[in-house]
């Protein structure tokens, strides 16, 4: 055993080292006392506070997770850090794959182009189809020429002298147009010895519309002394004709290029022939006349209104007495300045010559 004297000698010899050791122990004790929460076991009352503020000790976190009875707190702590490196990388990597596989941009463009092709009615590319749609030369060539609605003045008057083997007479026609509406008034009066035996003055009236296809009469009326009115009604929507004569009514079909007798004169003025033949259907209050007028050429006539350059048209019937001749005044608005036609069931012919043309 060590004696008291030896112990004193040992303490005296190593007093400095013992003092340093004591100071070091005191310092470590103070350091440990200042950090009680880090050294304390996880059984302390505030484990959540310790885990949140001190993430540098993974061993302590593992111990706290193992000893804490509520595991739901560990999962929110791990899910709370949003800038986790693997999750953004996986999301960014998956988006190009979704875009590259279905390729939505090309699919959105293709239906638009195919829709244009369907509208064009062909599978060719879009530019040729637009050019094809903008060029309809063939339909335009097949369309009939536009009817010149302004061919005649708004008001016009033409007078005729009538000659036949049995009677003389005169007639006058007045044309008036307002917009696309027109009215024609006509009158005819026999003169000379045979006027006593004829029916006297006859008046006629026609009303209708000026269209791109020509004159379209709507109603034609003829009035004679001591007789009921006779006339025609044109129903273009139903394509029917209605005849009114002697208090009787009957119907018939109505075709294009059909006019009454008064409208025929001004129809030729509006639409003179440009080919070698003109087809025309003319109704009177009694029957339908179908004329196929051949163009014979230009002729110069000496008429009461002077020398007139004309275009001669002729319709030849089944017999010579059914022949109809029409001369259009080229410088007189293409009005008929002379006509020759059969009357009284083709028993004789009447020659009708223009005596004046005025506005």
C-alpha positions in Angstrom: 0.0 0.0 0.0 1.0 3.6 -0.6 1.8 5.5 2.6 0.7 8.9 3.4 4.1 10.3 2.9 4.3 8.8 -0.6 0.8 10.1 -1.5 1.8 13.6 -0.5 5.0 13.3 -2.5 3.0 12.1 -5.5 0.4 14.9 -5.3 3.2 17.4 -4.8 5.0 16.1 -7.9 1.9 15.9 -10.1 0.0 18.8 -8.7 0.1 20.8 -11.9 -1.2 17.8 -14.0 -3.9 17.1 -11.5 -4.9 20.7 -11.5 -5.1 20.7 -15.3 -7.1 17.5 -15.2 -9.5 19.0 -12.7 -9.9 22.1 -14.9 -10.6 19.9 -17.9 -13.1 17.9 -16.1 -14.9 21.0 -14.9 -14.9 22.3 -18.5 -16.4 19.1 -19.9 -18.9 19.0 -17.1 -20.0 22.6 -17.9 -20.2 21.8 -21.6 -22.3 18.7 -20.9 -24.5 20.7 -18.6 -25.1 23.4 -21.3 -26.3 20.7 -23.8 -28.7 18.6 -21.9 -31.2 18.1 -24.8 -28.7 16.7 -27.2 -27.6 14.1 -24.7 -31.0 13.4 -23.2 -32.6 10.2 -24.4 -35.6 10.3 -26.7 -37.9 9.7 -23.8 -38.0 13.4 -23.2 -41.4 15.2 -23.5 -40.5 17.1 -26.6 -39.2 14.7 -29.3 -40.9 16.5 -32.2 -39.1 19.8 -31.3 -35.8 18.1 -31.1 -36.2 16.3 -34.4 -37.3 19.4 -36.3 -34.6 21.7 -35.1 -31.7 19.3 -35.1 -31.5 17.2 -38.4 -27.7 16.8 -38.1 -27.8 13.6 -36.0 -29.3 10.8 -38.0 -28.8 8.3 -35.2 -30.9 10.4 -32.9 -33.6 10.6 -35.7 -33.6 6.9 -36.1 -33.9 6.4 -32.4 -36.7 8.9 -32.1 -38.6 7.2 -35.0 -38.2 3.8 -33.3 -39.3 5.0 -29.9 -42.0 7.4 -30.9 -45.4 5.6 -31.0 -46.8 8.0 -33.8 -45.1 7.0 -37.1 -47.3 9.4 -39.1 -44.9 12.3 -38.1 -41.9 10.7 -39.7 -43.7 10.5 -43.2 -44.8 14.1 -43.3 -41.2 15.2 -42.4 -39.8 13.2 -45.3 -42.5 14.3 -47.8 -42.2 18.0 -46.8 -38.9 18.8 -48.7 -40.3 19.7 -52.2 -37.0 20.2 -54.1 -36.2 16.5 -53.9 -33.7 15.8 -56.7 -35.1 12.5 -58.0 -38.8 13.6 -58.3 -38.2 16.6 -60.6 -35.8 14.5 -62.8 -38.4 11.8 -63.1 -41.2 14.3 -64.0 -39.1 16.1 -66.6 -38.0 12.8 -68.1 -41.6 11.5 -68.4 -43.0 14.6 -70.2 -40.9 14.3 -73.4 -41.9 10.7 -73.6 -45.6 11.6 -73.5 -45.1 14.3 -76.1 -42.9 12.2 -78.4 -45.1 9.1 -78.5 -48.6 10.5 -79.4 -47.2 13.6 -81.2 -50.2 15.9 -80.6 -48.8 18.8 -82.7 -48.8 16.8 -86.0 -52.2 15.3 -85.3 -53.7 18.7 -84.7 -52.3 19.9 -88.0 -53.4 16.9 -90.1 -57.1 17.1 -89.4 -57.1 20.8 -90.5 -55.5 19.9 -93.8 -57.7 17.0 -94.3 -60.8 19.2 -93.6 -59.7 21.5 -96.4 -59.3 18.6 -98.7 -62.8 17.4 -97.9 -64.2 20.8 -98.6 -62.4 20.9 -101.9 -63.9 17.5 -102.8 -60.5 16.0 -103.8 -57.4 14.4 -102.2 -54.9 16.8 -103.9 -52.9 19.3 -101.8 -54.6 22.5 -100.5 -53.1 25.1 -103.0 -54.3 23.3 -106.1 -57.7 22.8 -104.6 -58.1 26.5 -103.9 -57.1 27.3 -107.4 -59.6 24.8 -108.8 -62.4 26.3 -106.6 -61.6 29.8 -107.8 -61.7 28.8 -111.5 -65.1 27.7 -112.7 -64.6 28.4 -116.4 -66.8 25.6 -117.7 -69.9 26.5 -115.7 -69.5 30.1 -116.6 -69.3 29.2 -120.3 -72.5 27.1 -120.0 -74.5 30.0 -118.4 -76.7 31.9 -120.8 -75.8 35.6 -121.4 -77.2 38.0 -119.0 -80.4 39.7 -120.0 -79.7 43.4 -120.6 -82.3 45.0 -118.4 -81.2 48.5 -119.4 -81.4 47.9 -123.1 -84.5 50.0 -123.5 -85.1 53.5 -122.0 -87.5 53.8 -119.1 -90.2 55.1 -121.4 -90.7 54.4 -125.1 -93.5 54.7 -127.6 -93.7 53.0 -131.1 -96.5 53.4 -133.6 -97.4 51.1 -136.5 -99.4 51.1 -139.6 -101.3 47.8 -140.4 -101.9 46.7 -144.0 -103.8 43.6 -145.2 -105.8 42.6 -148.2 -109.1 43.3 -146.4 -108.5 46.1 -144.0 -106.2 48.9 -142.9 -105.4 49.9 -139.3 -103.0 51.4 -136.9 -101.5 50.3 -133.5 -99.5 51.9 -130.8 -97.4 50.4 -128.0 -96.0 52.2 -124.9 -93.3 50.7 -122.8 -92.5 51.9 -119.3 -90.1 50.5 -116.8 -89.4 51.3 -113.1 -86.6 49.3 -111.5 -87.2 45.7 -112.6 -91.0 46.2 -113.1 -92.4 46.9 -116.6 -95.8 47.8 -118.1 -96.8 47.7 -121.8 -100.0 49.3 -123.1 -101.1 48.6 -126.7 -104.1 49.6 -128.8 -105.2 48.7 -132.3 -107.9 50.3 -134.4 -109.2 49.3 -137.9 -109.8 52.1 -140.4 -111.4 52.5 -143.8 -114.5 50.8 -145.1 -114.0 47.5 -143.3 -113.8 49.2 -139.9 -117.6 49.1 -139.8 -117.6 45.3 -139.9 -114.7 44.9 -137.5 -114.8 44.9 -133.8 -113.5 48.5 -133.4 -110.6 49.4 -131.0 -108.8 46.7 -129.1 -106.7 47.5 -126.1 -104.1 45.2 -124.5 -102.0 45.4 -121.3 -99.1 43.4 -120.0 -97.3 43.7 -116.7 -94.3 41.7 -115.4 -90.7 41.7 -114.3 -87.4 42.3 -116.0 -85.1 39.4 -115.0 -81.6 38.1 -116.0 -83.4 35.5 -118.2 -85.6 38.0 -120.0 -89.1 39.5 -119.6 -91.4 37.5 -117.4 -95.0 38.7 -117.8 -97.3 38.1 -114.9 -100.6 39.1 -116.4 -101.8 39.9 -119.9 -105.3 41.4 -120.6 -107.2 42.2 -123.8 -110.3 44.2 -124.0 -112.8 44.4 -126.9 -116.0 46.3 -127.3 -119.1 44.5 -126.2 -117.1 41.5 -125.0 -115.8 40.3 -121.6 -112.1 40.7 -120.9 -109.8 38.0 -121.9 -106.3 37.4 -120.6 -103.5 35.2 -119.3 -101.9 34.7 -115.9 -98.3 33.5 -115.6 -97.4 31.7 -112.4 -93.7 31.2 -112.6 -93.4 29.6 -109.2 -95.8 26.8 -110.1 -94.9 26.9 -113.9 -98.5 27.1 -114.9 -100.4 29.3 -117.4 -104.1 30.2 -116.8 -106.3 31.3 -119.7 -109.3 33.5 -119.2 -111.7 33.6 -122.2 -115.5 33.8 -122.5 -115.9 33.4 -118.7 -114.0 30.1 -118.9 -110.7 29.2 -117.3 -108.2 26.6 -118.2 -104.6 25.9 -117.3 -101.4 24.8 -119.2 -97.7 24.3 -118.6 -95.3 27.3 -118.5 -91.8 27.0 -119.8 -88.8 29.4 -119.9 -88.6 32.0 -122.7 -92.3 32.3 -122.8 -94.0 35.7 -123.3 -97.3 37.2 -124.4 -97.8 39.0 -127.7 -97.1 42.5 -126.3 -94.0 41.4 -124.4 -92.7 39.6 -127.5 -92.0 42.9 -129.3 -89.8 44.2 -126.4 -88.3 40.9 -125.6 -86.7 40.9 -129.1 -85.5 44.5 -128.4 -83.9 43.5 -125.2 -82.3 40.3 -126.4 -81.5 40.4 -130.2 -80.2 37.2 -131.7 -76.5 36.6 -131.5 -76.5 33.2 -133.2 -78.2 32.0 -136.3 -81.6 31.2 -134.7 -83.9 32.5 -131.9 -86.4 30.2 -130.1 -89.5 32.0 -128.7 -92.8 30.9 -127.2 -95.6 33.4 -127.5 -99.0 33.1 -125.9 -102.2 34.9 -127.0 -105.4 34.7 -125.0 -106.4 31.8 -127.3 -103.3 29.7 -128.0 -99.6 29.2 -127.8 -97.3 29.9 -130.8 -93.8 28.5 -131.0 -91.5 30.4 -133.2 -88.0 29.3 -134.4 -86.7 32.5 -136.0 -83.7 32.0 -138.3 -81.4 34.9 -138.8 -81.3 35.7 -142.5 -78.9 38.7 -142.3 -79.0 42.5 -142.5 -81.2 44.4 -144.8 -81.8 48.1 -145.4 -85.5 49.1 -145.6 -87.2 52.2 -146.7 -89.9 52.9 -144.1 -92.0 55.8 -143.0 -89.4 56.6 -140.3 -86.6 56.7 -143.0 -84.0 54.3 -144.3 -83.4 51.7 -141.6 -80.7 49.1 -141.2 -82.4 46.0 -140.0 -81.8 42.4 -139.1 -84.1 40.0 -140.8 -85.6 37.0 -138.9 -87.9 34.4 -140.3 -90.0 31.6 -139.0 -91.2 29.0 -141.5 -94.3 27.0 -140.5 -95.7 23.8 -142.0 -97.2 25.7 -144.9 -96.1 28.9 -146.6 -99.0 30.8 -145.2 -97.7 30.2 -141.7 -94.5 32.1 -142.4 -93.6 34.9 -140.0 -91.1 37.7 -140.8 -89.6 40.2 -138.3 -87.2 43.0 -139.1 -85.3 44.5 -136.1 -84.1 48.1 -136.3 -80.4 47.9 -135.4 -80.3 51.6 -134.6 -83.8 51.7 -133.1 -83.0 49.8 -129.9 -83.5 46.5 -131.9 -87.3 47.1 -131.9 -89.3 45.4 -134.6 -89.7 48.1 -137.2 -91.6 45.7 -139.6 -93.5 42.5 -139.1 -95.5 40.2 -141.4 -97.7 37.4 -139.9 -100.9 35.4 -140.6 -104.2 36.1 -138.9 -107.7 34.7 -139.0 -106.5 31.1 -138.8 -103.9 31.7 -141.6 -106.5 33.0 -144.1 -104.6 36.2 -144.8 -101.5 38.1 -143.7 -101.0 41.4 -142.0 -98.0 43.7 -142.6 -97.1 45.9 -139.6 -94.7 48.8 -140.3 -93.3 51.4 -137.8 -94.4 54.9 -138.4 -92.8 56.7 -135.4 -90.6 55.9 -132.4 -90.3 58.3 -129.5 -89.6 58.5 -125.8 
